[in-house]
Amino acid sequence: MDLIKNILPSSLARNRIKSQVSACNVLWEFQKLVKNIWGEEVEKMAQAKYVKDKVLYVHCNSSSVANALSLARKKLVEEINKTQEEKVINDIVFLQ
């Protein structure tokens, strides 16, 4: 009997929803990283919204949070991509 971890990737690719699943994973990973590094308060103030053309868009409630996260942009991109099977984002845009 095939394991679901063996069947799922090919099924996702066949049904052309792999990119949507990857985008959801990126949103979740971003929130997890921010919470682990800066804490729950900052996580609440920075919400990953969507991924478009390999760019993650994040809404920030505070310019100081947006500034702090933008200083760590490169590291965040690297850490998010490490958790994925392939490079899914190239950049992060912080919106206010």
QUILIN-V786934 format. One record per backbone hydrogen bond with DSSP energy under -1.0 kcal/mol. NH is the residue of the N-H (numbers start at 0). CO is the residue of the C=O. E is the energy in kcal/mol with one decimal. If there is no record, write none. Layout:
{{NH CO E} {NH CO E}}
//
This chain:
{{5 2 -1.3} {6 2 -1.6} {7 3 -3.1} {10 6 -2.0} {11 7 -2.7} {12 8 -2.2} {13 9 -2.3} {14 10 -2.0} {16 11 -2.0} {20 16 -2.1} {21 17 -2.6} {22 18 -2.1} {23 19 -1.9} {24 20 -2.2} {25 21 -2.2} {26 22 -2.2} {27 23 -2.2} {28 24 -2.8} {29 25 -2.6} {30 26 -1.9} {31 27 -2.2} {32 28 -2.7} {33 29 -2.6} {34 30 -2.2} {35 31 -2.3} {36 32 -2.4} {37 33 -2.8} {42 38 -1.9} {43 39 -2.0} {44 40 -1.0} {46 58 -2.8} {48 56 -3.0} {49 56 -1.1} {51 54 -2.4} {54 51 -1.2} {55 90 -2.5} {56 49 -3.0} {57 92 -2.9} {58 46 -2.7} {59 94 -3.4} {60 44 -2.7} {65 61 -2.3} {66 62 -2.5} {67 63 -2.4} {68 64 -2.6} {69 65 -2.3} {70 66 -1.8} {72 69 -1.1} {75 71 -2.6} {76 72 -2.6} {77 73 -2.2} {78 74 -2.7} {79 75 -2.5} {80 76 -2.5} {81 77 -1.8} {83 80 -1.1} {89 53 -3.6} {90 53 -1.2} {92 55 -2.9} {94 57 -3.6}}
//
